[in-house]
Amino acid sequence: MGSDSGYNGWTNWATWNTFNWVSSDEYLDREFRARGDRAREDADTIEDGASDLAQDIEREVSGYGDGYADGAVASGDVDWVELATAYMEG
């Protein structure tokens, strides 16, 4: 996950914060873990699966409005592919 120059092993604070917010929501965490498992099984490569899953996660999380993830998603700095990859590897 991310480089050492990022935030707690993630690319940046927004990605780390969004993952923490999503993973602490029982429904979202369970849903994205299941989708990550399916994406890992169905994709030819982890990159292809993560790209598709990233779009799904972004669409769903963005629907929560401005109060989600302490504004991290609203900043536009979330690395959705990194977040999706974490769910595929998890």
PDB file of N, CA, C and O in Angstrom:
ATOM      1  N   MET A   1       0.812  -1.177   0.000  1.00  0.00           N
ATOM      2  CA  MET A   1       0.000   0.000   0.000  1.00  0.00           C
ATOM      3  C   MET A   1       0.862   1.248   0.000  1.00  0.00           C
ATOM      4  O   MET A   1       1.532   1.536   0.991  1.00  0.00           O
ATOM      5  N   GLY A   2       0.855   1.969  -1.061  1.00  0.00           N
ATOM      6  CA  GLY A   2       1.513   3.254  -1.104  1.00  0.00           C
ATOM      7  C   GLY A   2       2.994   3.183  -0.822  1.00  0.00           C
ATOM      8  O   GLY A   2       3.547   2.102  -0.617  1.00  0.00           O
ATOM      9  N   SER A   3       3.622   4.311  -0.813  1.00  0.00           N
ATOM     10  CA  SER A   3       5.050   4.370  -0.543  1.00  0.00           C
ATOM     11  C   SER A   3       5.293   4.887   0.865  1.00  0.00           C
ATOM     12  O   SER A   3       4.377   5.352   1.544  1.00  0.00           O
ATOM     13  N   ASP A   4       6.549   4.795   1.289  1.00  0.00           N
ATOM     14  CA  ASP A   4       6.908   5.273   2.617  1.00  0.00           C
ATOM     15  C   ASP A   4       6.757   6.779   2.738  1.00  0.00           C
ATOM     16  O   ASP A   4       6.673   7.302   3.849  1.00  0.00           O
ATOM     17  N   SER A   5       6.722   7.487   1.609  1.00  0.00           N
ATOM     18  CA  SER A   5       6.603   8.933   1.662  1.00  0.00           C
ATOM     19  C   SER A   5       5.159   9.394   1.843  1.00  0.00           C
ATOM     20  O   SER A   5       4.905  10.594   1.948  1.00  0.00           O
ATOM     21  N   GLY A   6       4.221   8.467   1.881  1.00  0.00           N
ATOM     22  CA  GLY A   6       2.813   8.791   2.014  1.00  0.00           C
ATOM     23  C   GLY A   6       2.398   8.947   3.463  1.00  0.00           C
ATOM     24  O   GLY A   6       3.122   9.543   4.262  1.00  0.00           O
ATOM     25  N   TYR A   7       1.260   8.425   3.796  1.00  0.00           N
ATOM     26  CA  TYR A   7       0.671   8.589   5.118  1.00  0.00           C
ATOM     27  C   TYR A   7       0.349   7.216   5.687  1.00  0.00           C
ATOM     28  O   TYR A   7      -0.529   6.522   5.173  1.00  0.00           O
ATOM     29  N   ASN A   8       1.053   6.816   6.749  1.00  0.00           N
ATOM     30  CA  ASN A   8       0.834   5.517   7.392  1.00  0.00           C
ATOM     31  C   ASN A   8       0.853   4.360   6.394  1.00  0.00           C
ATOM     32  O   ASN A   8       0.076   3.413   6.518  1.00  0.00           O
ATOM     33  N   GLY A   9       1.742   4.440   5.408  1.00  0.00           N
ATOM     34  CA  GLY A   9       1.868   3.389   4.415  1.00  0.00           C
ATOM     35  C   GLY A   9       0.937   3.540   3.227  1.00  0.00           C
ATOM     36  O   GLY A   9       1.013   2.745   2.290  1.00  0.00           O
ATOM     37  N   TRP A  10       0.072   4.524   3.235  1.00  0.00           N
ATOM     38  CA  TRP A  10      -0.846   4.799   2.130  1.00  0.00           C
ATOM     39  C   TRP A  10      -0.292   5.964   1.309  1.00  0.00           C
ATOM     40  O   TRP A  10       0.603   6.682   1.756  1.00  0.00           O
ATOM     41  N   THR A  11      -0.830   6.139   0.114  1.00  0.00           N
ATOM     42  CA  THR A  11      -0.384   7.209  -0.767  1.00  0.00           C
ATOM     43  C   THR A  11      -0.494   8.576  -0.105  1.00  0.00           C
ATOM     44  O   THR A  11       0.417   9.397  -0.211  1.00  0.00           O
ATOM     45  N   ASN A  12      -1.594   8.816   0.570  1.00  0.00           N
ATOM     46  CA  ASN A  12      -1.828  10.118   1.196  1.00  0.00           C
ATOM     47  C   ASN A  12      -2.877   9.986   2.301  1.00  0.00           C
ATOM     48  O   ASN A  12      -3.470   8.926   2.497  1.00  0.00           O
ATOM     49  N   TRP A  13      -3.083  11.079   3.005  1.00  0.00           N
ATOM     50  CA  TRP A  13      -4.036  11.097   4.109  1.00  0.00           C
ATOM     51  C   TRP A  13      -5.453  10.790   3.636  1.00  0.00           C
ATOM     52  O   TRP A  13      -6.175  10.046   4.299  1.00  0.00           O
ATOM     53  N   ALA A  14      -5.857  11.345   2.511  1.00  0.00           N
ATOM     54  CA  ALA A  14      -7.232  11.170   2.034  1.00  0.00           C
ATOM     55  C   ALA A  14      -7.543   9.694   1.784  1.00  0.00           C
ATOM     56  O   ALA A  14      -8.633   9.226   2.115  1.00  0.00           O
ATOM     57  N   THR A  15      -6.599   8.964   1.205  1.00  0.00           N
ATOM     58  CA  THR A  15      -6.809   7.535   0.934  1.00  0.00           C
ATOM     59  C   THR A  15      -6.853   6.757   2.236  1.00  0.00           C
ATOM     60  O   THR A  15      -7.741   5.928   2.439  1.00  0.00           O
ATOM     61  N   TRP A  16      -5.903   7.018   3.117  1.00  0.00           N
ATOM     62  CA  TRP A  16      -5.864   6.355   4.427  1.00  0.00           C
ATOM     63  C   TRP A  16      -7.147   6.634   5.207  1.00  0.00           C
ATOM     64  O   TRP A  16      -7.755   5.714   5.755  1.00  0.00           O
ATOM     65  N   ASN A  17      -7.554   7.885   5.255  1.00  0.00           N
ATOM     66  CA  ASN A  17      -8.730   8.279   6.022  1.00  0.00           C
ATOM     67  C   ASN A  17     -10.001   7.650   5.451  1.00  0.00           C
ATOM     68  O   ASN A  17     -10.858   7.182   6.201  1.00  0.00           O
ATOM     69  N   THR A  18     -10.116   7.641   4.139  1.00  0.00           N
ATOM     70  CA  THR A  18     -11.295   7.046   3.506  1.00  0.00           C
ATOM     71  C   THR A  18     -11.353   5.552   3.768  1.00  0.00           C
ATOM     72  O   THR A  18     -12.425   5.016   4.054  1.00  0.00           O
ATOM     73  N   PHE A  19     -10.205   4.863   3.675  1.00  0.00           N
ATOM     74  CA  PHE A  19     -10.196   3.431   3.978  1.00  0.00           C
ATOM     75  C   PHE A  19     -10.619   3.196   5.428  1.00  0.00           C
ATOM     76  O   PHE A  19     -11.403   2.288   5.703  1.00  0.00           O
ATOM     77  N   ASN A  20     -10.110   4.004   6.354  1.00  0.00           N
ATOM     78  CA  ASN A  20     -10.498   3.835   7.759  1.00  0.00           C
ATOM     79  C   ASN A  20     -11.982   4.088   7.963  1.00  0.00           C
ATOM     80  O   ASN A  20     -12.637   3.369   8.717  1.00  0.00           O
ATOM     81  N   TRP A  21     -12.507   5.088   7.306  1.00  0.00           N
ATOM     82  CA  TRP A  21     -13.928   5.405   7.419  1.00  0.00           C
ATOM     83  C   TRP A  21     -14.770   4.269   6.850  1.00  0.00           C
ATOM     84  O   TRP A  21     -15.722   3.819   7.487  1.00  0.00           O
ATOM     85  N   VAL A  22     -14.417   3.801   5.640  1.00  0.00           N
ATOM     86  CA  VAL A  22     -15.187   2.738   4.987  1.00  0.00           C
ATOM     87  C   VAL A  22     -15.082   1.439   5.780  1.00  0.00           C
ATOM     88  O   VAL A  22     -16.080   0.748   5.980  1.00  0.00           O
ATOM     89  N   SER A  23     -13.876   1.109   6.228  1.00  0.00           N
ATOM     90  CA  SER A  23     -13.695  -0.172   6.920  1.00  0.00           C
ATOM     91  C   SER A  23     -14.328  -0.177   8.310  1.00  0.00           C
ATOM     92  O   SER A  23     -14.548  -1.245   8.882  1.00  0.00           O
ATOM     93  N   SER A  24     -14.622   0.994   8.857  1.00  0.00           N
ATOM     94  CA  SER A  24     -15.281   1.023  10.167  1.00  0.00           C
ATOM     95  C   SER A  24     -16.803   0.983  10.047  1.00  0.00           C
ATOM     96  O   SER A  24     -17.502   0.857  11.052  1.00  0.00           O
ATOM     97  N   ASP A  25     -17.318   1.090   8.821  1.00  0.00           N
ATOM     98  CA  ASP A  25     -18.753   0.948   8.573  1.00  0.00           C
ATOM     99  C   ASP A  25     -19.003  -0.529   8.259  1.00  0.00           C
ATOM    100  O   ASP A  25     -18.564  -1.028   7.223  1.00  0.00           O
ATOM    101  N   GLU A  26     -19.698  -1.217   9.141  1.00  0.00           N
ATOM    102  CA  GLU A  26     -19.850  -2.666   9.020  1.00  0.00           C
ATOM    103  C   GLU A  26     -20.415  -3.089   7.665  1.00  0.00           C
ATOM    104  O   GLU A  26     -19.914  -4.023   7.040  1.00  0.00           O
ATOM    105  N   TYR A  27     -21.461  -2.395   7.216  1.00  0.00           N
ATOM    106  CA  TYR A  27     -22.073  -2.770   5.937  1.00  0.00           C
ATOM    107  C   TYR A  27     -21.093  -2.567   4.784  1.00  0.00           C
ATOM    108  O   TYR A  27     -20.887  -3.477   3.981  1.00  0.00           O
ATOM    109  N   LEU A  28     -20.482  -1.371   4.694  1.00  0.00           N
ATOM    110  CA  LEU A  28     -19.577  -1.093   3.588  1.00  0.00           C
ATOM    111  C   LEU A  28     -18.365  -2.016   3.602  1.00  0.00           C
ATOM    112  O   LEU A  28     -17.949  -2.514   2.556  1.00  0.00           O
ATOM    113  N   ASP A  29     -17.799  -2.245   4.778  1.00  0.00           N
ATOM    114  CA  ASP A  29     -16.628  -3.100   4.878  1.00  0.00           C
ATOM    115  C   ASP A  29     -16.948  -4.515   4.388  1.00  0.00           C
ATOM    116  O   ASP A  29     -16.198  -5.086   3.597  1.00  0.00           O
ATOM    117  N   ARG A  30     -18.041  -5.064   4.852  1.00  0.00           N
ATOM    118  CA  ARG A  30     -18.436  -6.417   4.442  1.00  0.00           C
ATOM    119  C   ARG A  30     -18.704  -6.472   2.935  1.00  0.00           C
ATOM    120  O   ARG A  30     -18.287  -7.406   2.251  1.00  0.00           O
ATOM    121  N   GLU A  31     -19.403  -5.461   2.437  1.00  0.00           N
ATOM    122  CA  GLU A  31     -19.740  -5.407   1.014  1.00  0.00           C
ATOM    123  C   GLU A  31     -18.484  -5.313   0.147  1.00  0.00           C
ATOM    124  O   GLU A  31     -18.364  -6.034  -0.843  1.00  0.00           O
ATOM    125  N   PHE A  32     -17.548  -4.434   0.509  1.00  0.00           N
ATOM    126  CA  PHE A  32     -16.357  -4.256  -0.314  1.00  0.00           C
ATOM    127  C   PHE A  32     -15.385  -5.418  -0.182  1.00  0.00           C
ATOM    128  O   PHE A  32     -14.639  -5.704  -1.118  1.00  0.00           O
ATOM    129  N   ARG A  33     -15.381  -6.089   0.958  1.00  0.00           N
ATOM    130  CA  ARG A  33     -14.558  -7.306   1.075  1.00  0.00           C
ATOM    131  C   ARG A  33     -15.098  -8.395   0.142  1.00  0.00           C
ATOM    132  O   ARG A  33     -14.331  -9.087  -0.528  1.00  0.00           O
ATOM    133  N   ALA A  34     -16.418  -8.534   0.110  1.00  0.00           N
ATOM    134  CA  ALA A  34     -17.030  -9.525  -0.786  1.00  0.00           C
ATOM    135  C   ALA A  34     -16.768  -9.162  -2.243  1.00  0.00           C
ATOM    136  O   ALA A  34     -16.444 -10.033  -3.051  1.00  0.00           O
ATOM    137  N   ARG A  35     -16.906  -7.892  -2.581  1.00  0.00           N
ATOM    138  CA  ARG A  35     -16.632  -7.463  -3.955  1.00  0.00           C
ATOM    139  C   ARG A  35     -15.153  -7.646  -4.289  1.00  0.00           C
ATOM    140  O   ARG A  35     -14.808  -8.012  -5.413  1.00  0.00           O
ATOM    141  N   GLY A  36     -14.288  -7.393  -3.322  1.00  0.00           N
ATOM    142  CA  GLY A  36     -12.854  -7.594  -3.528  1.00  0.00           C
ATOM    143  C   GLY A  36     -12.530  -9.048  -3.801  1.00  0.00           C
ATOM    144  O   GLY A  36     -11.715  -9.353  -4.672  1.00  0.00           O
ATOM    145  N   ASP A  37     -13.164  -9.951  -3.063  1.00  0.00           N
ATOM    146  CA  ASP A  37     -12.964 -11.386  -3.291  1.00  0.00           C
ATOM    147  C   ASP A  37     -13.417 -11.775  -4.695  1.00  0.00           C
ATOM    148  O   ASP A  37     -12.719 -12.506  -5.399  1.00  0.00           O
ATOM    149  N   ARG A  38     -14.593 -11.282  -5.099  1.00  0.00           N
ATOM    150  CA  ARG A  38     -15.103 -11.591  -6.441  1.00  0.00           C
ATOM    151  C   ARG A  38     -14.190 -11.010  -7.525  1.00  0.00           C
ATOM    152  O   ARG A  38     -13.896 -11.670  -8.521  1.00  0.00           O
ATOM    153  N   ALA A  39     -13.751  -9.772  -7.318  1.00  0.00           N
ATOM    154  CA  ALA A  39     -12.876  -9.127  -8.306  1.00  0.00           C
ATOM    155  C   ALA A  39     -11.567  -9.885  -8.443  1.00  0.00           C
ATOM    156  O   ALA A  39     -11.057 -10.052  -9.550  1.00  0.00           O
ATOM    157  N   ARG A  40     -11.024 -10.343  -7.329  1.00  0.00           N
ATOM    158  CA  ARG A  40      -9.762 -11.101  -7.351  1.00  0.00           C
ATOM    159  C   ARG A  40      -9.946 -12.406  -8.129  1.00  0.00           C
ATOM    160  O   ARG A  40      -9.062 -12.811  -8.884  1.00  0.00           O
ATOM    161  N   GLU A  41     -11.088 -13.055  -7.946  1.00  0.00           N
ATOM    162  CA  GLU A  41     -11.351 -14.323  -8.627  1.00  0.00           C
ATOM    163  C   GLU A  41     -11.631 -14.136 -10.122  1.00  0.00           C
ATOM    164  O   GLU A  41     -11.239 -14.964 -10.944  1.00  0.00           O
ATOM    165  N   ASP A  42     -12.315 -13.036 -10.462  1.00  0.00           N
ATOM    166  CA  ASP A  42     -12.782 -12.843 -11.838  1.00  0.00           C
ATOM    167  C   ASP A  42     -11.790 -12.125 -12.743  1.00  0.00           C
ATOM    168  O   ASP A  42     -11.829 -12.305 -13.960  1.00  0.00           O
ATOM    169  N   ALA A  43     -10.910 -11.322 -12.179  1.00  0.00           N
ATOM    170  CA  ALA A  43     -10.033 -10.489 -12.998  1.00  0.00           C
ATOM    171  C   ALA A  43      -8.834 -11.267 -13.522  1.00  0.00           C
ATOM    172  O   ALA A  43      -8.335 -12.188 -12.876  1.00  0.00           O
ATOM    173  N   ASP A  44      -8.391 -10.877 -14.696  1.00  0.00           N
ATOM    174  CA  ASP A  44      -7.180 -11.464 -15.266  1.00  0.00           C
ATOM    175  C   ASP A  44      -5.956 -11.020 -14.474  1.00  0.00           C
ATOM    176  O   ASP A  44      -5.024 -11.796 -14.263  1.00  0.00           O
ATOM    177  N   THR A  45      -5.970  -9.764 -14.039  1.00  0.00           N
ATOM    178  CA  THR A  45      -4.862  -9.228 -13.242  1.00  0.00           C
ATOM    179  C   THR A  45      -5.428  -8.447 -12.068  1.00  0.00           C
ATOM    180  O   THR A  45      -6.572  -7.993 -12.111  1.00  0.00           O
ATOM    181  N   ILE A  46      -4.635  -8.292 -11.029  1.00  0.00           N
ATOM    182  CA  ILE A  46      -5.082  -7.518  -9.864  1.00  0.00           C
ATOM    183  C   ILE A  46      -5.351  -6.075 -10.273  1.00  0.00           C
ATOM    184  O   ILE A  46      -6.244  -5.431  -9.721  1.00  0.00           O
ATOM    185  N   GLU A  47      -4.584  -5.560 -11.240  1.00  0.00           N
ATOM    186  CA  GLU A  47      -4.771  -4.182 -11.691  1.00  0.00           C
ATOM    187  C   GLU A  47      -6.133  -3.998 -12.351  1.00  0.00           C
ATOM    188  O   GLU A  47      -6.819  -3.007 -12.101  1.00  0.00           O
ATOM    189  N   ASP A  48      -6.527  -4.959 -13.199  1.00  0.00           N
ATOM    190  CA  ASP A  48      -7.834  -4.872 -13.855  1.00  0.00           C
ATOM    191  C   ASP A  48      -8.960  -4.940 -12.836  1.00  0.00           C
ATOM    192  O   ASP A  48      -9.904  -4.152 -12.889  1.00  0.00           O
ATOM    193  N   GLY A  49      -8.857  -5.874 -11.919  1.00  0.00           N
ATOM    194  CA  GLY A  49      -9.888  -6.020 -10.894  1.00  0.00           C
ATOM    195  C   GLY A  49      -9.971  -4.794 -10.011  1.00  0.00           C
ATOM    196  O   GLY A  49     -11.064  -4.337  -9.679  1.00  0.00           O
ATOM    197  N   ALA A  50      -8.818  -4.256  -9.628  1.00  0.00           N
ATOM    198  CA  ALA A  50      -8.791  -3.085  -8.748  1.00  0.00           C
ATOM    199  C   ALA A  50      -9.375  -1.870  -9.445  1.00  0.00           C
ATOM    200  O   ALA A  50     -10.070  -1.068  -8.820  1.00  0.00           O
ATOM    201  N   SER A  51      -9.103  -1.727 -10.720  1.00  0.00           N
ATOM    202  CA  SER A  51      -9.633  -0.590 -11.466  1.00  0.00           C
ATOM    203  C   SER A  51     -11.158  -0.615 -11.502  1.00  0.00           C
ATOM    204  O   SER A  51     -11.806   0.404 -11.266  1.00  0.00           O
ATOM    205  N   ASP A  52     -11.724  -1.773 -11.795  1.00  0.00           N
ATOM    206  CA  ASP A  52     -13.183  -1.904 -11.830  1.00  0.00           C
ATOM    207  C   ASP A  52     -13.791  -1.715 -10.442  1.00  0.00           C
ATOM    208  O   ASP A  52     -14.786  -1.007 -10.283  1.00  0.00           O
ATOM    209  N   LEU A  53     -13.194  -2.344  -9.454  1.00  0.00           N
ATOM    210  CA  LEU A  53     -13.702  -2.234  -8.088  1.00  0.00           C
ATOM    211  C   LEU A  53     -13.582  -0.799  -7.592  1.00  0.00           C
ATOM    212  O   LEU A  53     -14.458  -0.320  -6.871  1.00  0.00           O
ATOM    213  N   ALA A  54     -12.517  -0.111  -7.964  1.00  0.00           N
ATOM    214  CA  ALA A  54     -12.312   1.277  -7.539  1.00  0.00           C
ATOM    215  C   ALA A  54     -13.472   2.157  -8.004  1.00  0.00           C
ATOM    216  O   ALA A  54     -13.937   3.018  -7.257  1.00  0.00           O
ATOM    217  N   GLN A  55     -13.932   1.947  -9.212  1.00  0.00           N
ATOM    218  CA  GLN A  55     -15.052   2.733  -9.723  1.00  0.00           C
ATOM    219  C   GLN A  55     -16.312   2.468  -8.906  1.00  0.00           C
ATOM    220  O   GLN A  55     -17.055   3.398  -8.592  1.00  0.00           O
ATOM    221  N   ASP A  56     -16.554   1.218  -8.567  1.00  0.00           N
ATOM    222  CA  ASP A  56     -17.722   0.870  -7.756  1.00  0.00           C
ATOM    223  C   ASP A  56     -17.645   1.511  -6.370  1.00  0.00           C
ATOM    224  O   ASP A  56     -18.622   2.085  -5.888  1.00  0.00           O
ATOM    225  N   ILE A  57     -16.481   1.407  -5.738  1.00  0.00           N
ATOM    226  CA  ILE A  57     -16.327   1.961  -4.392  1.00  0.00           C
ATOM    227  C   ILE A  57     -16.487   3.474  -4.425  1.00  0.00           C
ATOM    228  O   ILE A  57     -17.186   4.043  -3.586  1.00  0.00           O
ATOM    229  N   GLU A  58     -15.847   4.130  -5.384  1.00  0.00           N
ATOM    230  CA  GLU A  58     -15.952   5.591  -5.460  1.00  0.00           C
ATOM    231  C   GLU A  58     -17.394   6.034  -5.644  1.00  0.00           C
ATOM    232  O   GLU A  58     -17.854   6.966  -4.983  1.00  0.00           O
ATOM    233  N   ARG A  59     -18.105   5.367  -6.539  1.00  0.00           N
ATOM    234  CA  ARG A  59     -19.496   5.710  -6.796  1.00  0.00           C
ATOM    235  C   ARG A  59     -20.341   5.541  -5.524  1.00  0.00           C
ATOM    236  O   ARG A  59     -21.145   6.412  -5.190  1.00  0.00           O
ATOM    237  N   GLU A  60     -20.160   4.442  -4.833  1.00  0.00           N
ATOM    238  CA  GLU A  60     -20.968   4.184  -3.644  1.00  0.00           C
ATOM    239  C   GLU A  60     -20.604   5.120  -2.493  1.00  0.00           C
ATOM    240  O   GLU A  60     -21.492   5.674  -1.846  1.00  0.00           O
ATOM    241  N   VAL A  61     -19.328   5.299  -2.234  1.00  0.00           N
ATOM    242  CA  VAL A  61     -18.891   6.157  -1.124  1.00  0.00           C
ATOM    243  C   VAL A  61     -19.245   7.608  -1.403  1.00  0.00           C
ATOM    244  O   VAL A  61     -19.633   8.335  -0.488  1.00  0.00           O
ATOM    245  N   SER A  62     -19.120   8.039  -2.643  1.00  0.00           N
ATOM    246  CA  SER A  62     -19.421   9.430  -2.985  1.00  0.00           C
ATOM    247  C   SER A  62     -20.896   9.754  -2.781  1.00  0.00           C
ATOM    248  O   SER A  62     -21.258  10.919  -2.620  1.00  0.00           O
ATOM    249  N   GLY A  63     -21.735   8.747  -2.786  1.00  0.00           N
ATOM    250  CA  GLY A  63     -23.162   8.952  -2.566  1.00  0.00           C
ATOM    251  C   GLY A  63     -23.524   9.301  -1.137  1.00  0.00           C
ATOM    252  O   GLY A  63     -24.683   9.603  -0.855  1.00  0.00           O
ATOM    253  N   TYR A  64     -22.566   9.268  -0.232  1.00  0.00           N
ATOM    254  CA  TYR A  64     -22.847   9.555   1.169  1.00  0.00           C
ATOM    255  C   TYR A  64     -22.874  11.047   1.489  1.00  0.00           C
ATOM    256  O   TYR A  64     -23.256  11.427   2.596  1.00  0.00           O
ATOM    257  N   GLY A  65     -22.482  11.887   0.558  1.00  0.00           N
ATOM    258  CA  GLY A  65     -22.538  13.321   0.772  1.00  0.00           C
ATOM    259  C   GLY A  65     -21.264  13.874   1.377  1.00  0.00           C
ATOM    260  O   GLY A  65     -20.259  13.172   1.495  1.00  0.00           O
ATOM    261  N   ASP A  66     -21.316  15.151   1.761  1.00  0.00           N
ATOM    262  CA  ASP A  66     -20.120  15.867   2.211  1.00  0.00           C
ATOM    263  C   ASP A  66     -19.619  15.442   3.577  1.00  0.00           C
ATOM    264  O   ASP A  66     -18.484  15.763   3.928  1.00  0.00           O
ATOM    265  N   GLY A  67     -20.417  14.732   4.366  1.00  0.00           N
ATOM    266  CA  GLY A  67     -20.001  14.368   5.711  1.00  0.00           C
ATOM    267  C   GLY A  67     -19.145  13.128   5.793  1.00  0.00           C
ATOM    268  O   GLY A  67     -18.663  12.790   6.875  1.00  0.00           O
ATOM    269  N   TYR A  68     -18.941  12.448   4.698  1.00  0.00           N
ATOM    270  CA  TYR A  68     -18.214  11.194   4.729  1.00  0.00           C
ATOM    271  C   TYR A  68     -16.709  11.417   4.834  1.00  0.00           C
ATOM    272  O   TYR A  68     -16.168  12.390   4.308  1.00  0.00           O
ATOM    273  N   ALA A  69     -16.073  10.525   5.503  1.00  0.00           N
ATOM    274  CA  ALA A  69     -14.611  10.466   5.589  1.00  0.00           C
ATOM    275  C   ALA A  69     -13.982  11.817   5.904  1.00  0.00           C
ATOM    276  O   ALA A  69     -12.922  12.149   5.373  1.00  0.00           O
ATOM    277  N   ASP A  70     -14.623  12.589   6.755  1.00  0.00           N
ATOM    278  CA  ASP A  70     -14.089  13.888   7.166  1.00  0.00           C
ATOM    279  C   ASP A  70     -13.704  14.761   5.984  1.00  0.00           C
ATOM    280  O   ASP A  70     -12.734  15.514   6.061  1.00  0.00           O
ATOM    281  N   GLY A  71     -14.444  14.670   4.903  1.00  0.00           N
ATOM    282  CA  GLY A  71     -14.177  15.487   3.724  1.00  0.00           C
ATOM    283  C   GLY A  71     -13.069  14.965   2.839  1.00  0.00           C
ATOM    284  O   GLY A  71     -12.735  15.610   1.845  1.00  0.00           O
ATOM    285  N   ALA A  72     -12.480  13.813   3.160  1.00  0.00           N
ATOM    286  CA  ALA A  72     -11.365  13.293   2.366  1.00  0.00           C
ATOM    287  C   ALA A  72     -11.777  13.039   0.924  1.00  0.00           C
ATOM    288  O   ALA A  72     -11.045  13.384  -0.004  1.00  0.00           O
ATOM    289  N   VAL A  73     -12.931  12.444   0.736  1.00  0.00           N
ATOM    290  CA  VAL A  73     -13.372  12.115  -0.609  1.00  0.00           C
ATOM    291  C   VAL A  73     -13.663  13.390  -1.385  1.00  0.00           C
ATOM    292  O   VAL A  73     -13.391  13.470  -2.582  1.00  0.00           O
ATOM    293  N   ALA A  74     -14.213  14.378  -0.707  1.00  0.00           N
ATOM    294  CA  ALA A  74     -14.526  15.638  -1.364  1.00  0.00           C
ATOM    295  C   ALA A  74     -13.264  16.335  -1.857  1.00  0.00           C
ATOM    296  O   ALA A  74     -13.326  17.133  -2.793  1.00  0.00           O
ATOM    297  N   SER A  75     -12.135  16.047  -1.247  1.00  0.00           N
ATOM    298  CA  SER A  75     -10.887  16.686  -1.665  1.00  0.00           C
ATOM    299  C   SER A  75     -10.425  16.196  -3.031  1.00  0.00           C
ATOM    300  O   SER A  75      -9.628  16.861  -3.692  1.00  0.00           O
ATOM    301  N   GLY A  76     -10.918  15.043  -3.456  1.00  0.00           N
ATOM    302  CA  GLY A  76     -10.519  14.498  -4.741  1.00  0.00           C
ATOM    303  C   GLY A  76      -9.161  13.827  -4.735  1.00  0.00           C
ATOM    304  O   GLY A  76      -8.670  13.428  -5.791  1.00  0.00           O
ATOM    305  N   ASP A  77      -8.540  13.692  -3.571  1.00  0.00           N
ATOM    306  CA  ASP A  77      -7.193  13.131  -3.487  1.00  0.00           C
ATOM    307  C   ASP A  77      -7.173  11.636  -3.184  1.00  0.00           C
ATOM    308  O   ASP A  77      -6.094  11.056  -3.063  1.00  0.00           O
ATOM    309  N   VAL A  78      -8.324  11.003  -3.060  1.00  0.00           N
ATOM    310  CA  VAL A  78      -8.362   9.580  -2.725  1.00  0.00           C
ATOM    311  C   VAL A  78      -7.853   8.767  -3.900  1.00  0.00           C
ATOM    312  O   VAL A  78      -8.276   8.972  -5.038  1.00  0.00           O
ATOM    313  N   ASP A  79      -6.946   7.847  -3.622  1.00  0.00           N
ATOM    314  CA  ASP A  79      -6.461   6.905  -4.629  1.00  0.00           C
ATOM    315  C   ASP A  79      -7.379   5.682  -4.555  1.00  0.00           C
ATOM    316  O   ASP A  79      -7.144   4.757  -3.777  1.00  0.00           O
ATOM    317  N   TRP A  80      -8.415   5.696  -5.371  1.00  0.00           N
ATOM    318  CA  TRP A  80      -9.443   4.654  -5.318  1.00  0.00           C
ATOM    319  C   TRP A  80      -8.890   3.287  -5.686  1.00  0.00           C
ATOM    320  O   TRP A  80      -9.340   2.273  -5.152  1.00  0.00           O
ATOM    321  N   VAL A  81      -7.925   3.246  -6.587  1.00  0.00           N
ATOM    322  CA  VAL A  81      -7.341   1.963  -6.981  1.00  0.00           C
ATOM    323  C   VAL A  81      -6.556   1.373  -5.817  1.00  0.00           C
ATOM    324  O   VAL A  81      -6.606   0.164  -5.589  1.00  0.00           O
ATOM    325  N   GLU A  82      -5.835   2.208  -5.080  1.00  0.00           N
ATOM    326  CA  GLU A  82      -5.114   1.712  -3.905  1.00  0.00           C
ATOM    327  C   GLU A  82      -6.087   1.164  -2.867  1.00  0.00           C
ATOM    328  O   GLU A  82      -5.840   0.117  -2.268  1.00  0.00           O
ATOM    329  N   LEU A  83      -7.185   1.871  -2.657  1.00  0.00           N
ATOM    330  CA  LEU A  83      -8.193   1.429  -1.691  1.00  0.00           C
ATOM    331  C   LEU A  83      -8.807   0.105  -2.147  1.00  0.00           C
ATOM    332  O   LEU A  83      -8.977  -0.811  -1.343  1.00  0.00           O
ATOM    333  N   ALA A  84      -9.136   0.004  -3.430  1.00  0.00           N
ATOM    334  CA  ALA A  84      -9.722  -1.232  -3.969  1.00  0.00           C
ATOM    335  C   ALA A  84      -8.737  -2.389  -3.871  1.00  0.00           C
ATOM    336  O   ALA A  84      -9.128  -3.512  -3.554  1.00  0.00           O
ATOM    337  N   THR A  85      -7.468  -2.123  -4.140  1.00  0.00           N
ATOM    338  CA  THR A  85      -6.448  -3.158  -4.058  1.00  0.00           C
ATOM    339  C   THR A  85      -6.356  -3.695  -2.632  1.00  0.00           C
ATOM    340  O   THR A  85      -6.174  -4.895  -2.430  1.00  0.00           O
ATOM    341  N   ALA A  86      -6.480  -2.815  -1.652  1.00  0.00           N
ATOM    342  CA  ALA A  86      -6.457  -3.251  -0.246  1.00  0.00           C
ATOM    343  C   ALA A  86      -7.603  -4.213   0.026  1.00  0.00           C
ATOM    344  O   ALA A  86      -7.431  -5.190   0.756  1.00  0.00           O
ATOM    345  N   TYR A  87      -8.769  -3.950  -0.552  1.00  0.00           N
ATOM    346  CA  TYR A  87      -9.900  -4.859  -0.361  1.00  0.00           C
ATOM    347  C   TYR A  87      -9.708  -6.167  -1.132  1.00  0.00           C
ATOM    348  O   TYR A  87     -10.201  -7.211  -0.705  1.00  0.00           O
ATOM    349  N   MET A  88      -9.017  -6.120  -2.231  1.00  0.00           N
ATOM    350  CA  MET A  88      -8.764  -7.354  -2.977  1.00  0.00           C
ATOM    351  C   MET A  88      -7.709  -8.216  -2.280  1.00  0.00           C
ATOM    352  O   MET A  88      -7.766  -9.443  -2.350  1.00  0.00           O
ATOM    353  N   GLU A  89      -6.775  -7.594  -1.629  1.00  0.00           N
ATOM    354  CA  GLU A  89      -5.711  -8.326  -0.951  1.00  0.00           C
ATOM    355  C   GLU A  89      -6.108  -8.759   0.450  1.00  0.00           C
ATOM    356  O   GLU A  89      -5.511  -9.668   1.027  1.00  0.00           O
ATOM    357  N   GLY A  90      -7.134  -8.087   0.995  1.00  0.00           N
ATOM    358  CA  GLY A  90      -7.542  -8.294   2.375  1.00  0.00           C
ATOM    359  C   GLY A  90      -8.097  -9.611   2.643  1.00  0.00           C
ATOM    360  O   GLY A  90      -8.477  -9.902   3.777  1.00  0.00           O
TER     361      GLY A  90
END
